[in-house]
Amino acid sequence: MLIAFTKMQGLGNDFVVLNVCSGPALSAEQIRLLADRHFGVGCDQVLMVAPARDPAADFRYRIFNGDGREAGACGNGARCFARYVHERGLTNKEDIILETLGGLIHTHLHEDGQVTVDMGQPRFAPEEIPFTATAEALTYRLDASGEQYEISTLSIGNPHAILLTEDVDKAAVAHIGPLIGAHERFPEGVNVGFMELIDREHLRLRVFERGAGETLACGSGACAAMIAARRRGQVDAEITVALPGGSLQIQWPGVGHSVMMTGPAVFVFEGTMTLDSAVDRLEEQSRS
């Protein structure tokens, strides 16, 4: 099976984008192959352009993590997706509505190549994240491997847990990320953000994403961190979030309002790849 793909990135959070509007979607094994940085193209997530099922949407935006599991939202991916469908002539709109597992996402293309994404309203009720708790709270105590962590948690299309740290460079992301990411109180897993407050208009962030590990940037994670800090009264309504791959502008007036995220979306390269025999090689490697 020969497929055509486009490689894109938003602040170093990289994607393989596929147009499956007129063809079949890929299997989990094929997605894992594409995402593999040794046997495939290499990416954090695979994005699929598919026909919308919701009449209010222009396209169906499907997001798959590197482990082959489908995700509900990806902010950096949404920016790349919107630029892809516009510049590939699939639409001439500058305001594009995307259908995701987490709901509809509104995007706007700017002349300078930046893209603004309306990420919708955050959800805080434990059952909507989902997160196991007796009642909604601003922060929660989480026990993991004998250690206690204070987290904020919310859904912005997918679940996020945010920890406040004094120095994000020294945060034990590789150790704590998997512990919280696979914690039993998050039945669907969770993305884990490590947030350092700089001032009321700036924060720094690293994110351990479920199914992908630490990435250079996470758009929904940047939104989640800003929301968590704003609910605590620590930041203003419009801030800059600095991630290892670059910075995003996040706006959120407060509860009852949508979160707006603005940042770049960049084409890297295009190509074709034969999947079937390569899938067999990847499966053999994983068993050895």
VMD Tcl script that draws the C-alpha trace (Angstrom):
set ca {
  {0.00 0.00 0.00}
  {1.56 3.27 -1.17}
  {0.45 6.45 0.62}
  {1.24 10.12 0.11}
  {1.94 12.17 3.22}
  {2.88 15.68 4.30}
  {5.14 16.39 7.27}
  {4.25 19.52 9.27}
  {5.18 21.03 12.61}
  {3.95 23.61 15.08}
  {6.71 24.74 17.46}
  {8.48 21.41 16.92}
  {5.38 19.36 17.76}
  {5.47 17.38 14.51}
  {2.80 15.62 12.48}
  {2.28 13.37 9.50}
  {-0.81 14.65 7.69}
  {-2.84 12.32 5.44}
  {-5.79 13.13 3.19}
  {-8.16 10.17 3.54}
  {-11.22 11.96 2.13}
  {-11.26 9.58 -0.86}
  {-9.49 6.57 0.63}
  {-9.48 4.23 3.62}
  {-8.22 5.23 7.06}
  {-5.12 3.44 8.32}
  {-4.89 0.68 10.91}
  {-3.30 1.21 14.33}
  {-0.25 -0.76 13.15}
  {0.17 1.47 10.09}
  {-0.18 4.60 12.23}
  {2.50 3.33 14.64}
  {4.78 2.72 11.66}
  {4.32 6.23 10.26}
  {5.03 7.73 13.69}
  {8.13 5.61 14.29}
  {11.27 7.72 13.88}
  {13.45 4.78 12.77}
  {11.18 2.64 10.56}
  {8.68 5.28 9.44}
  {8.43 9.00 8.77}
  {8.55 10.02 12.44}
  {6.10 12.27 14.27}
  {4.33 12.95 17.55}
  {0.87 12.47 16.01}
  {-0.69 11.35 12.72}
  {-3.47 13.66 11.49}
  {-6.13 12.50 9.03}
  {-8.26 14.77 6.86}
  {-11.64 13.09 6.45}
  {-15.13 14.15 5.31}
  {-17.15 15.85 8.04}
  {-20.06 13.96 9.55}
  {-21.42 17.02 11.36}
  {-23.11 19.39 8.85}
  {-21.73 22.37 10.81}
  {-18.11 21.31 10.13}
  {-15.95 21.70 7.03}
  {-13.75 18.66 7.72}
  {-13.39 15.81 10.16}
  {-10.07 16.21 11.99}
  {-8.78 12.87 13.29}
  {-5.78 12.74 15.63}
  {-3.77 9.61 16.40}
  {-0.96 9.44 18.94}
  {2.22 7.57 18.14}
  {0.88 4.43 19.83}
  {-2.03 4.28 17.36}
  {-4.76 5.45 19.76}
  {-7.13 8.21 18.67}
  {-7.13 11.46 20.66}
  {-9.85 14.05 21.18}
  {-7.90 17.25 20.53}
  {-4.51 18.64 19.55}
  {-4.09 22.41 19.34}
  {-0.80 22.46 17.43}
  {-2.22 19.86 15.07}
  {-5.37 21.95 14.50}
  {-3.25 24.84 13.25}
  {-1.34 22.57 10.88}
  {-4.56 20.88 9.73}
  {-6.18 24.23 8.89}
  {-3.16 25.39 6.87}
  {-2.98 22.03 5.10}
  {-6.59 21.97 3.85}
  {-6.39 25.62 2.77}
  {-3.06 25.47 0.96}
  {-3.86 22.13 -0.67}
  {-6.97 23.70 -2.21}
  {-9.46 21.60 -0.26}
  {-11.14 24.84 0.85}
  {-10.74 28.55 0.13}
  {-12.09 29.57 3.52}
  {-9.97 31.41 6.07}
  {-12.35 30.45 8.87}
  {-12.50 26.65 8.97}
  {-14.56 24.49 11.33}
  {-13.12 21.11 12.29}
  {-15.01 18.14 13.74}
  {-13.07 16.21 16.41}
  {-13.85 13.56 19.00}
  {-13.89 16.39 21.54}
  {-16.36 18.55 19.58}
  {-16.15 21.30 16.96}
  {-13.03 23.48 16.70}
  {-13.03 26.87 14.93}
  {-9.80 28.00 13.24}
  {-8.77 31.25 11.56}
  {-5.87 31.65 9.12}
  {-3.85 34.88 9.28}
  {-1.92 36.37 6.37}
  {1.39 36.04 8.24}
  {1.04 32.23 8.50}
  {-0.15 32.27 12.10}
  {-3.33 30.37 12.93}
  {-5.80 31.08 15.73}
  {-7.74 28.15 17.17}
  {-10.89 28.49 19.25}
  {-10.37 25.53 21.57}
  {-13.85 25.79 23.11}
  {-14.71 26.04 26.78}
  {-12.75 24.00 29.31}
  {-14.54 21.40 31.40}
  {-13.78 20.92 35.07}
  {-16.31 18.35 36.31}
  {-14.41 15.14 37.15}
  {-16.73 12.93 35.10}
  {-16.16 15.12 32.01}
  {-12.34 14.96 32.16}
  {-12.60 11.99 33.11}
  {-11.04 11.88 36.58}
  {-12.06 9.94 39.68}
  {-13.01 12.35 42.48}
  {-15.94 12.77 44.85}
  {-16.43 16.44 43.92}
  {-14.99 19.16 41.70}
  {-12.12 21.13 43.26}
  {-9.57 23.73 42.22}
  {-6.71 21.32 43.00}
  {-6.41 17.66 43.99}
  {-3.92 15.52 45.88}
  {-2.67 12.55 43.90}
  {-0.71 9.62 45.35}
  {1.70 7.92 42.95}
  {4.45 5.45 43.90}
  {4.54 6.69 47.48}
  {4.76 10.38 46.54}
  {2.03 13.02 46.77}
  {1.45 15.56 44.02}
  {-0.87 18.57 43.91}
  {-2.48 18.88 40.49}
  {-5.06 20.92 38.65}
  {-7.00 18.90 36.11}
  {-9.41 19.77 33.30}
  {-10.46 18.80 29.80}
  {-9.94 21.03 26.78}
  {-11.02 18.35 24.29}
  {-8.63 15.90 25.99}
  {-7.61 15.49 29.65}
  {-4.77 17.43 31.26}
  {-3.14 17.41 34.69}
  {-0.99 20.43 35.58}
  {1.71 20.58 38.25}
  {3.28 23.83 39.43}
  {7.09 23.73 39.58}
  {9.69 26.33 40.58}
  {12.05 25.52 37.71}
  {10.66 23.70 34.68}
  {14.17 22.89 33.46}
  {14.74 20.77 36.57}
  {11.30 19.12 36.60}
  {11.42 15.30 36.61}
  {9.23 15.08 33.51}
  {10.49 11.65 32.38}
  {9.82 10.16 35.84}
  {6.64 11.91 37.04}
  {4.98 12.18 33.61}
  {4.40 8.43 33.15}
  {3.34 7.98 36.80}
  {0.56 10.55 36.58}
  {-0.17 9.92 32.89}
  {-1.16 6.31 33.59}
  {-2.63 6.90 37.08}
  {-5.72 4.84 37.88}
  {-7.70 7.99 38.71}
  {-7.48 8.94 35.01}
  {-9.29 6.04 33.32}
  {-8.42 7.29 29.81}
  {-4.92 8.48 30.71}
  {-3.90 12.14 30.89}
  {-1.42 14.63 29.46}
  {0.84 15.96 32.21}
  {2.00 19.58 32.20}
  {4.86 20.99 34.29}
  {4.30 24.73 34.68}
  {6.61 27.49 35.88}
  {5.11 30.94 36.52}
  {7.27 33.85 35.33}
  {4.89 36.80 35.81}
  {1.23 37.59 35.16}
  {1.73 37.55 31.39}
  {4.22 34.70 30.97}
  {4.68 31.10 31.99}
  {6.96 28.26 30.92}
  {5.75 24.72 30.26}
  {6.87 21.19 29.47}
  {4.32 18.51 28.63}
  {4.41 14.72 28.81}
  {1.73 13.63 26.33}
  {-0.12 10.33 26.61}
  {0.89 8.01 23.80}
  {3.78 10.25 22.72}
  {5.99 11.10 25.70}
  {7.47 14.57 26.16}
  {6.98 16.76 23.09}
  {8.54 20.09 22.13}
  {5.13 21.74 22.30}
  {1.52 20.92 23.18}
  {-1.15 23.43 22.21}
  {-3.97 22.05 24.34}
  {-1.44 21.65 27.17}
  {-0.52 25.34 26.90}
  {-4.22 26.22 27.11}
  {-4.72 23.91 30.09}
  {-1.76 25.41 31.97}
  {-2.98 28.96 31.39}
  {-6.49 28.01 32.54}
  {-5.16 26.34 35.68}
  {-3.05 29.39 36.53}
  {-5.86 31.84 35.77}
  {-8.34 29.98 37.98}
  {-5.82 30.38 40.80}
  {-5.58 34.12 40.08}
  {-1.93 33.88 39.00}
  {-2.09 35.20 35.39}
  {-4.00 37.72 33.30}
  {-6.53 37.01 30.54}
  {-3.94 37.07 27.72}
  {-0.51 35.50 28.19}
  {2.47 33.98 26.40}
  {3.27 30.34 27.10}
  {6.89 29.40 26.34}
  {7.46 25.73 25.45}
  {10.73 24.04 24.43}
  {9.79 24.47 20.74}
  {8.60 28.09 20.91}
  {5.81 30.30 22.25}
  {2.02 30.43 21.94}
  {-0.40 33.26 22.68}
  {-3.32 32.13 24.87}
  {-6.44 34.14 25.69}
  {-9.09 33.12 28.23}
  {-11.28 35.68 30.04}
  {-12.60 33.04 32.45}
  {-15.32 30.45 33.06}
  {-18.06 30.54 30.42}
  {-15.68 31.69 27.67}
  {-13.73 29.85 24.97}
  {-9.95 29.57 24.99}
  {-8.16 31.15 22.02}
  {-4.71 29.95 20.98}
  {-2.50 31.56 18.30}
  {0.74 30.19 16.90}
  {2.58 29.02 13.76}
  {1.99 26.06 11.44}
  {4.82 25.05 9.13}
  {5.17 22.67 6.15}
  {8.35 20.56 6.40}
  {8.35 18.09 3.48}
  {6.20 15.70 1.44}
  {6.71 12.16 0.27}
  {5.29 8.71 -0.33}
  {5.79 5.50 1.62}
  {4.96 1.82 1.14}
  {3.41 0.57 4.36}
  {2.76 -3.18 4.32}
  {6.26 -4.72 4.35}
  {7.53 -1.98 6.65}
  {4.74 -2.77 9.15}
  {5.98 -6.37 9.26}
  {9.53 -5.18 10.01}
  {8.33 -2.88 12.78}
  {6.28 -5.66 14.38}
  {9.27 -8.00 14.26}
  {11.45 -5.34 15.89}
  {8.91 -4.76 18.68}
  {8.80 -8.48 19.46}
  {12.59 -8.87 19.60}
}
mol new
graphics top color blue
foreach p $ca { graphics top sphere $p radius 0.5 }
foreach p [lrange $ca 0 end-1] q [lrange $ca 1 end] { graphics top cylinder $p $q radius 0.2 }
display resetview
